[in-house]
Amino acid sequence: MEEQVEQIEQSGAPARRRVGRFDGGIVLPGHKTDGGELLAAPIPAEIVLALHQHFGEPALPCVAPGQRVLRGELIANPDGHVSAALHASTSGVVRAIEDRPVPHPSGRVARCIVIEPDGEDRAIDAGPAVDFRRLGPAALRARVRASGIVGLGGAAFPTSVKLTARADMHVQTLILNGAECEPYISCDAALVQTRPERVVRGAQIMLHALQVNECLIAVESDRVDAGRALETAIEQAGDERIELVRVAARYPEGGERQLIQALTGREVPSDGLPIDIGFVCQNLGTAAAVADALEDRPLTSRIVTVTGPGVRVAHNIEARIGTPVADLITLCGGYADDVQRLVMGGPMMGFALPTDAVPVVKATNCILALTTPLLRALDDEQPCIRCNECARACPARLQPQELYRHTRAGAFEQVQALHVFDCIECGCCDLVCPSHIPLAQAFRYAKGELWAEERERQRRQVARLRYELREGRMAAAEAERRARRSVPGQAEGATVGTEVDPRAQVIREAVERTRAKREQRDPPLA
């Protein structure tokens, strides 16, 4: 790996860590909003809380229409291990549980709990603050799970699951990811400039939950104010386990695999997870939410960057979960005259919203309003000139031009052999391509086709297994009937003594023949 090593200074002291570079990547203009000012969005006229706004299974409603709720009250339970609880983000009356439009690349509708606020914003009675040092790791994870906390960097994976390490895994380091490498996004910078002590407190809680003694907080080197605020908070906490590390402002530095490679020089296996090599990555906003959870404050709001040339004034806004996006746009002065598209997320990995009536969800880190000059025309695509710029920019060290060629040909086995599932869909290849080929879109399509093929293969395998088991049962039953008829003096269905009854052996042989035939045709499911 090509190393570009830079010294990191902390409080005038010698650098504690030398930071390297991940493979590929590109430098992008920042267009960042000042993180020092944080607006509080007013309570909207209607709160729409999607039951599925996290990775895993949707939450299960535990309220009914007409029921009055308080801010922070549980309104939906997690369904299974990988799921997240949902809480009312203000006080009011549950008006409906129905399908509503939600933020999703497909523009689909999903089941939501609709609350009509009463304007009083009354909260549940919070218990006394808990000293996390008096709780064991399991109790801490239970508090985090009960608070509905998910990864607030955009992936929305349930945090309690990521804080659970298997017995055969040795976690070495907790990494708090504050590398907002996409242009325009600055919600994490706004958080650490206004509440850095909450981030440090959350880091201490997660260190205790994971039972590790090292935490690296990564912030981009060009976010000077954010780094200074965190540095001061770490010093005030006096916790030597926590270290601030400034990383290069290079996209996609915020990816887990890329950040781990830059901080430690180690690479996550292509078919593995960071925890497989001893790392757990969490977002800065997630850490602050964990700190709130220990004070009986569930996740009911988050910071959202509302920005782009399509809005009058860009702001970082603390908004209740379930607030319509249109309300945030209004708080920013409304749309500019030439606005063309609304995107949730950044310009590289975000997706277009069909309407601004969709609600803020736990994964909403940025609302980006774009204008015509920033949008690429669909007819700009030209034939590939084999310049290899896409391969040089790829942080996953793939060959995008070969992947694209096989995708166009429908050769999905070749696409999978070229490790298309290692693609993080960062869009670097798209941006540097002189032919304006939508490469990331093609790889997303190829993954969908491969997933569909795998689902169909599993469906066929299950159907074949059920058929062969049925055939085995029928063969055994027929063998039993023949065995009864072959024993002198025994009527159909009569009991035969164990010393002279040949039925058991005949049945066993039939079952063994069926099982051998099945295993020869198709190995057992993994």
N, C-alpha and C positions, 0 to 999 in steps of 0.2 A: 504494500500500500504506500502510495506517495504521501509522505509526511510533511505537514506544514505546521511546525511546532511554534507556539507562542507562549510567552511567560504571562502568568496571571498574577496580578498584584492584589493584595488584600490588606487594607489599612496601613499601607506603607511598609508592611513586613515582607520578607522574602516569599516568593511564590511557593505554595504548598504542593502544587500539582502542575504538571506539564500536559497541555491538552493537544491532541493530535487532530487528524482530519478523517472524515469518513470518505468512502469512495464516491466519485461522481459529484453530482449536485451543481447548482448554479447560484450566482449572486443576483438578487432581485432588488429593485427599489423598495424602500420601506413603506412610504405613505402612511406612517403611523399617526394615530391620534394621541394627543397629550394625555398621559395617564394620570396626571395630578388632579384632574377634575372628574368627579363621579356624580352623575345625576341619579336621583331616585325617581323611578317612574310612578305616577299616581296609580291608585287602584282602578282597574278598568271596570266598565259596566258589566262585563261578563268574563268569567274565568273558564277556560276550556282545558281540562287536564287529560291528556292522552294516557290510556292504560299501558301502552307499549311505547315508552320513550327511553328504552334502555336495551342493551344486548341481552338476549335470553327470552324467557317466556313473559307474556303480558301479565300485569298485576290483576288480581281478582277483586272486584268492588266489594266493599263491606258496608256501604251506605245505600240508601234508597231515595228516590225522588221525594221531595217534601221534607227531608231531614235537615235540621240546622246543624252546621259544623263551625268549628273555630279554627283560626289559623294554627297550623301545625298538627291538626287532628288527623289521625290515620283514616284514609278513605278507601284504600285498596291494599290488600296484602300481597306479598310476593308469592308467586306460584312456582315452588320448587327452589332448588339450590341457586341456580343462575337466574335470578329475577330481582326485582327491586320494589320496595314499598312506595306508596304514593300518599302525599299529605295535602290537605287543603292549604292553599297559599294565602287565603284571607278568610274572614268569617262571613257567613251568609247561608243561603238555602240551596240545597241540591235541587236543581230544576229538571235535570234529565240525565239519563245514561244512554247515549245514542252515538251513531256514526257521525263524525265531523271530519272535514279536511285537516290533515296534519302535515308537517314538514317531512317530505320523503321524495327521493328522486323520481318516483313513479307518479307523484301527485295523487296518491290514493287517499281514501278515507279510512278511519279507524275508530274503534270504540273509545268514547271519551266520557268523562264525568263533567257536566256543565254546572257551574256554581254561579248563582246571582249574589254578588256581594251586598252586604247590608250597610257598608260604609263605616262600620265601627272598628273593623280590623282587630277584633278581640282574639287573643291567643289562648292556647291551653295553658294550664298552670305548669310552669317549668319547675322541676324539682331543684334541689340544691346542686351546685356544681360538684362534679365528681373528680376526685384526685385519681387520675388514670393509673398512677403507680400502685394504687391499692387494688387494681383490677388485674385479673389474669388475661392472657391473650384471647382466650375464647370469649370472655365477657366483653372485651373491647370490640371484638368482631361482631358480637350480637348487638351492641349499641349502634355500631355503624350500619349494620343491616336494617335495624329497626328505624333508622333515620332516613332510609331511602337514598343513600349516597351512591352515586355512580361517577365514573371518570368524566370530569367536566372539560377535558381537552377536546372532546368531540366523539370519542369512541363509545362513551356511556356504558362501559363494562362495570357491573356491580363491584364496588370497592371492597366489600367484605370478602368476596371470593379471591381477589388479588392479594388480600392480606392473609390468606390461608396457605401456608406452605406444607407440602406433604412431608412425611417423616424421612423420606429418602432424599430430600432436597436440602442442601445447605445454603441458605440465603446469606450472602456476604454484605450486600450494599443496597440501601434504599436510594433511589434517584428521583428527585422532584424535578419535573420537566417544565421549565419556564422559557423554553426556546420557541418563541412565537415567530417561526421562520417565514410564514406566509405574509405577503404584503397586507396592509390595512389592519390586521388583527392586533389588538392591544389590550384585551380584557385582563390578561394575567398581569401585565405591567401596571394597569390601574389598580388591581388588587394589592400588589406588593407596595405600591406607593402610598396607599391609604391604610392598609391593614397588614403590614409585614409581620407583626407579632402573632397574628392568627396562623400565618403560614408556618412559622417556626414552631408554634405550639402543636400544630397538626403533625409536623415532622417528628416531634418528640413522641407523640402518641403512637404513630405508625411504627417508629423504631421499637417501642415497647411491645406492640402487637406482634411484630415480626421477630423480636428477640435478637436484633442485630445492633451493632455499635458504630455504623458508619452511614451517613446520609450526605449525598452530594446534591446541592441545589444548583441547577444549571440555568443561567440567564445569559442572553446574547450580549456581546461586548458593547454594542451600540446603545443599549438601554441603560444609560449611565445612572439616571435617577432611580430606577428600579433596583439596580445592583447596590447602590449606596444605601437605600432604605433597608434592604435585606441584610446587608453587612452590619448595619447598626443594630437591627433586631437580634441577629445571631450573637453579637457581642453582649447585648443586654441579657440574653438568656444564659450566657456563660456556659454553653454546651459545646464541648470540644468535639463531640461526635459529628456535628453538623458543619459542613464546609460549603462555602459559596464558590462556584466555578463559573467563570465567564467564558463562553464559547463563541466561536466565529458566527457572524451573521450570514450564514450560508444555507440555502434551501436544499433539501428538507432536513435540516438539523434537528427539528422537533420530532422526527420519527424515532420510535423507541430503539430500533436496531442501529440507526445512524448515530444517535446520541451515545449509546453504549460504546460503539466503536470509537467515537471521538474522545470520550472520557477515559476509557480503559484500554483501548487497542484490541479488545476482544470482540469476536463476532458471534452473534446468535446463529445457531444452525438454521439452515433454510427450512427444515421441518420442525423446528423447535420454538420455544418461547424464552424470553429473558430469564425467567426463573430457572430454566434448565442449566444456566451457567452462573446462577447465584445472584441475579439482580431482580429487583422489583421496581417498576417505574410507575409513578403517580404524577398527576397534574398539580400545579400550585393551588388552583381553585379547589381541587379535591381535598388537599391538605387542610385548607381553611374550613371546609365543610365538616371534616372530621373533628376539628377543634370545637366547632359549634355543637356537634352531636353530643359531646361530653357535657354540654350545658343544657341538654334537653331541647335543642333547637333543630328540628328536622330540616331537610333540604327543601325550602319553599321558594327560594329566589336564587338568581345568579347574575353575574355581570355580563352584559352583552355589548359588543362594539357595534354601533350603527354608523356606517361610514360609506365612503365612495363618492364619486363625482355626481351621483344621482340624487343626493340629499343636500339640503341647504347648509346644515351645520352638522359636522360629525361629533359624536359624543360617545363616551363609555357610560352605560346606563345600568343601574341595578334594577332588574325587573322581576316581578313575581312570575313564577312558572305558570303558564296558562294565559299570560297577557297576549292579546292579538298583536302581531307584528305591526299592523297599521298604527297602533297607539304609539309605538316607539318612533315610527317615522314622523308622526305628528309632533312628538316631543323634540325632534331634530329640525323643526321648521318646515316639514313637508318635502315633497319631491322637487327636484330641479326640472326645468322644462323639457330637457332632452333625455330623461331617464328611459331606459329601454328594458332593463332586466333586473330582477331582484334575486339575490343569491344568499343562501344560508351557508356560512363558512367563508373561506378565503377564495381568491380568484383562481387558485390552482386546483384545490381539491373540494371546493364547495359544489352545491348543486342548485339549480334554478328552482324558485318557488312559483307555483302556479298562481298564487294570490297572496296578498298581504293580510288576508283574514285568518291565516293559519296561526296557531299559538306558539309562543316561546316554549320550548321543551328543555329538558336538562342538558341536552347536547348543543344547544344554540349558543355558540361563542361569538358569532358575528353575523350581522345582517348587512350585506353589501349591495348598494344600488349602483348599477353600471350604466354607462351611456354608450352611444353608438361607436365612438372611436376606440373603445376598449374591447369591442366584440369582433371576433373574426368571422368573416363571411363564409358561408358553407361552400361556396364555389371557389375558394382560394386554394383548394387541394390540388397538388400537382404530382406527377409520378416521382417515385423515390429515385434519387440520384446516387445512392450508395455512398454517401459522404461519411457515414459512421459517426456523425455528431451525436446522434441519439445514444449510441453505446458509450461514448465518452461521458455523457451527462448522467447516465443511469446509476443511481446509488446502489442498486441491487446487482450490478455487474452482469446484466442480461444483454442479449443481442436483439434490441427492439425491431430492427429491420427484418431479421429472420423470423421472429415471432409474427410480425405483420404479414409477411409473405405466406406463411403457412396458414394463418387465420383466413386470409383472403381465399386460399385454396380449399378451405374446409378440412385441412389435415390436422385435426385437433389432437390426435395422438402425438404428432410431432411437436405441436405447441406445448403439450404437457411435458414432453421429454426435454424441452428447452426451459423448463422451470417457470412457466407463466405464473404459477401461484406465488412465486417470490416477488412478483411485481406489486409494489405498494400503491400504484396508481397515482403517483405524485405529480405526473404531468411534465416532468423535466424534458422528456423526449419530445413531447408536443411543442414545447416552447422553443427548443433549439432547432427543430426541423425546418430547413429552408423550403421544403415542399409543402409545408402546412398540413401534413397528414395527421389526422386525429388518432394517434397511436394508442393512447391510454384508453380511449373509447373502444378500440378494436380489442384490446386485451380484456377489458371488462366483459365484452360480448363473448370472447373465447372462454373465459372462466364460467360464465353462465351456461354455455353449451356443455362444457365438461361436467359441471354440477348436474345438469339435466340428464346427461348420459349416465352418470353414476347413480342417480336416483332411479332411473329406469332399469339399470343393471341389477340394483338391489331389489327392485320390485319383482323382476323376473326370477331372481334367485330365490326369493321368499316363496313366490308362487310355485316354482319347481319343487322346493323343499316340502311344501304343504302337499303337493300332488304325490310325491314319492312316499311321504309318511302315510297318506291315505291308502296308496297301493300296498304298502307294507301291512297296514292293519287289515285290509281286505284279504291279502294273501295268507296272513296268519289265521284269520277266521275260517277261510276255506280249508286250510291245512287241519284246523281243529275239527271241522266237520268230517273230513276224510278219515281222520284218526278215530273218531267215534264209530264211523261205519265199519272200520277195519277190525275192531275188537269184537270177538264173538260174544253174543249174549247181551250186548250193551245197546240200549235204545238211544235214539237221538237225544242228547242233553243229559244222559245219565252220568253219574260219577264213576270214575274208574280208579281202582286202587293204584297207589304209587308204584308198586312193584311191577305191575304188568302194563301200566298206561304209557303208550308211546307218544301221547299228544304233546307233552312239554318239549321233548326233543325236536319234534317236527316244527313246532312253533318257533323255537329258538333258531333253528336252521333257516326258516323263512325270513325272520327278522334280520339275521346276520347277512343273508344274501341281499336284502333290500338296502341295508346300511352300507355294505361294501360297494354296491352299485352306485348309490348316491355320492359317496366320498370319491369314487373314481371319476364321476362326471364333474363334480364341483366341490372343491375343498370347503371345509367348514368356514362359516363367517368369522372374520377377525373379531 
